[in-house]
Amino acid sequence: MDLGIRGKRALVCASSKGLGRGCAAALAEAGVDLVLNARGSDALEATAQDLRDRFGVSVTTVAADIVDEAGRARVLNAAGAVDILVTNAGGPPPGMWHDWDRADFIKALDGNMLTPIALMTALMPGMTTRGWGRVVNITSQSVKAPIPQLGLSNAARTGLTGYVAGTARQVAGQGVIVNNLLPGIHDTDRAAGLDGPVAARDGITLDEARARRAATIPAGRYGTPEEFGQACAFLCSQYAGFIVGQNLLLDGGATNATI
């Protein structure tokens, strides 16, 4: 399926591996030139070369912490005028409500709410001027159904969701479409980071913890970065122009809700 975005330019954050890499690969397959960002340069450069070799697109890399103001400025300077923005950042650590203080919440808000907002604020004016743009924010299934041990993520990502709900409707008439992708558990380092403490707590292996979690998902498995990336690419396509301010769950049916 031709998504109609060949030759567009995209900034994909936290894209050296995991869900961000899945999104970058799907966009590259659709013919989109890329600006990739991650904190570690080795994995970032390896991903960039792989995408160049496989899809023949232009890939620019910027190794920087997107949450840091100076790092974000470097990324934005390298990105220039982009047509597509995919925001993504690692989630805060799990814990209990009594573990966190104000500094923990500020850090979570910076990473998972204020940084995506800053990127949209910087890049959407150009999109509105050109009359076309796509923004996809990678958030979490927890904005639909909170996960008790992920209170920091629940709070920050739900705040971003509220911001997007209004903003998406302000820019849709100018051809800029903003939506959120809500991953459930996928086969990434983040999943291993969540399964590890469960294994340690319950005295089981990591594989056993993973199997236990997979059994709670109606699909019976973890999602893959590849299928997540294809969903992202569709929301960035010419066919997504009437999908405005929505929250698309990719969780294998784990969130038990009618609407």
C-alpha positions in Angstrom: 0.0 0.0 0.0 1.4 3.4 -1.0 1.0 5.7 2.0 1.5 8.8 -0.2 4.4 10.1 1.9 7.4 9.2 -0.2 9.8 12.1 -0.1 8.5 13.6 3.2 10.9 14.3 6.0 10.4 12.9 9.6 11.9 13.4 13.0 11.6 10.2 15.1 12.7 10.5 18.7 14.3 7.7 20.7 14.6 5.7 17.5 17.7 3.6 17.9 15.7 0.6 19.1 12.4 -0.6 20.4 9.2 1.1 19.3 10.9 4.2 18.0 13.0 2.1 15.7 9.9 0.2 14.6 8.3 3.6 13.6 11.5 4.8 11.8 11.7 1.5 9.8 8.1 1.7 8.7 8.4 5.3 7.6 11.7 4.5 5.8 9.9 1.7 4.0 7.2 4.2 2.9 10.0 6.4 1.4 10.3 9.0 4.1 13.7 10.6 4.8 14.6 10.5 8.4 16.2 12.5 11.3 16.8 10.0 14.1 17.6 10.8 17.7 18.7 8.8 20.6 21.1 9.2 23.5 23.5 6.5 22.6 25.5 7.0 19.3 26.5 3.4 18.6 23.0 1.9 18.4 21.8 5.0 16.7 24.4 4.9 13.9 23.8 1.1 13.4 20.1 1.7 13.0 20.6 4.6 10.6 22.9 2.5 8.4 20.5 -0.4 8.4 17.7 1.8 7.2 19.8 3.5 4.5 20.9 0.1 3.2 17.4 -1.5 3.2 15.3 1.4 2.0 17.6 3.9 0.3 16.4 6.9 2.2 18.4 9.8 3.6 19.0 9.4 7.4 20.5 12.1 9.6 21.4 11.2 13.2 21.7 13.3 16.3 22.9 11.6 19.5 21.4 13.7 22.3 19.0 13.6 25.2 15.8 15.0 23.8 14.6 15.9 27.3 17.6 18.1 27.9 17.0 21.6 26.5 20.4 21.9 24.9 20.1 18.4 23.4 16.6 19.2 22.1 17.9 22.4 20.4 20.6 20.3 18.6 18.0 17.9 17.4 15.7 20.6 16.2 18.5 22.4 14.4 19.4 19.3 12.6 15.8 18.4 11.8 14.9 21.8 10.2 11.6 21.8 8.4 10.0 18.3 8.9 6.6 17.1 7.7 6.3 14.3 10.3 7.1 14.3 14.0 7.1 11.1 16.1 7.7 11.9 19.8 9.0 9.2 22.1 10.9 8.9 25.3 11.6 6.2 27.9 9.0 5.9 30.7 9.7 6.7 34.3 10.6 3.8 36.7 7.9 1.8 38.4 7.2 2.1 42.1 4.7 2.8 44.8 2.9 6.1 45.5 5.0 6.7 48.6 8.3 6.3 46.7 8.0 9.5 44.8 8.6 13.1 45.7 8.1 16.4 43.7 11.4 16.0 41.9 10.3 12.6 40.6 7.1 14.0 39.2 8.9 17.0 37.6 11.3 14.6 35.9 8.4 12.5 34.6 6.6 15.5 33.3 9.7 16.8 31.6 10.3 13.5 29.8 6.7 12.4 28.9 4.7 15.6 28.7 6.7 18.8 28.4 9.3 17.5 25.9 6.6 16.3 23.4 4.8 19.6 23.8 8.1 21.6 23.2 8.7 19.6 20.0 5.2 20.2 18.8 5.5 23.9 19.6 8.7 24.2 17.7 7.7 22.2 14.6 4.0 22.6 14.0 4.1 26.3 13.0 6.1 25.2 9.9 3.7 22.4 9.2 0.7 24.8 9.4 2.4 27.2 7.1 3.0 24.5 4.5 -0.5 23.2 5.0 0.5 19.6 5.8 1.9 17.7 8.8 1.6 14.7 10.9 2.4 14.3 14.6 2.3 10.9 16.4 3.0 10.8 20.1 3.9 7.5 21.6 2.2 7.4 25.0 0.9 4.3 26.8 -2.1 2.1 27.4 -2.1 3.5 30.9 -3.8 6.7 29.8 -6.9 4.5 29.1 -6.5 2.2 32.1 -3.9 3.2 34.7 -1.3 0.8 35.7 -0.8 1.0 39.5 3.0 0.7 39.7 3.4 3.2 36.9 2.0 6.2 38.6 4.6 8.6 37.3 3.9 7.5 33.7 0.1 7.5 34.3 0.3 11.1 35.4 2.7 12.6 32.8 1.2 10.8 29.8 -2.3 11.6 30.7 -1.4 15.2 30.9 0.0 15.0 27.4 -3.1 13.3 26.2 -5.2 16.2 27.5 -3.0 18.7 25.8 -3.2 16.9 22.5 -7.0 16.6 22.7 -7.4 20.3 22.4 -4.4 21.2 20.2 -5.2 18.5 17.6 -8.5 20.2 16.9 -6.9 23.7 16.6 -4.5 22.7 13.8 -6.5 20.0 11.9 -8.0 22.7 9.6 -4.5 23.7 8.5 -3.7 20.2 7.4 -1.8 19.1 10.5 -3.0 15.9 12.0 -2.0 15.0 15.6 -2.8 11.6 17.2 -1.4 9.4 20.0 -0.3 5.7 19.8 -0.9 3.8 23.1 1.3 0.7 23.3 0.6 -2.1 25.6 3.4 -4.5 26.3 5.8 -5.0 23.4 8.9 -7.1 22.9 11.4 -4.3 23.8 13.9 -3.4 26.5 11.1 -1.6 28.4 9.3 -4.9 28.7 12.4 -6.6 30.1 12.8 -3.7 32.5 9.2 -4.3 33.8 9.4 -8.1 33.9 12.8 -8.2 35.7 11.5 -6.8 39.0 8.5 -9.1 38.9 10.8 -12.1 38.4 13.0 -11.0 41.3 10.0 -10.4 43.5 8.4 -13.7 42.9 11.5 -15.8 42.6 10.9 -16.9 39.0 12.9 -16.7 35.8 12.5 -13.8 33.4 11.0 -16.1 30.8 8.4 -17.3 33.4 7.6 -13.7 34.3 7.2 -12.9 30.6 4.9 -16.0 30.0 2.8 -15.0 33.0 2.3 -11.5 31.6 1.6 -12.8 28.1 -1.1 -15.0 29.5 -3.0 -11.9 30.6 -3.1 -10.5 27.0 -6.0 -11.8 24.9 -3.7 -12.0 21.9 -1.5 -14.3 24.0 1.8 -12.6 23.2 3.8 -9.4 23.3 3.5 -7.0 20.4 6.3 -6.4 18.0 8.1 -3.1 17.1 7.4 -3.9 13.5 3.6 -4.0 13.8 3.7 -1.0 16.0 5.7 0.9 13.4 3.3 0.1 10.7 0.4 1.6 12.7 2.5 4.7 13.2 3.2 5.0 9.5 -0.5 4.8 8.7 -1.3 7.6 11.1 1.4 9.6 9.2 0.0 8.7 5.8 -2.2 10.7 3.3 -5.1 8.5 4.5 -5.1 9.7 8.1 -6.4 13.2 7.4 -9.7 12.6 9.1 -8.3 11.0 12.2 -7.9 13.9 14.6 -6.9 13.8 18.3 -7.4 10.1 18.7 -5.8 7.6 21.1 -5.1 4.3 19.3 -4.5 1.3 21.5 -2.0 -1.3 20.4 -2.2 -3.7 23.4 -3.4 -7.1 22.1 -6.8 -6.5 23.7 -5.3 -6.1 27.2 -7.4 -3.0 28.0 -10.9 -4.4 28.6 -13.2 -1.6 27.5 -16.1 -1.2 25.1 -15.2 2.4 24.0 
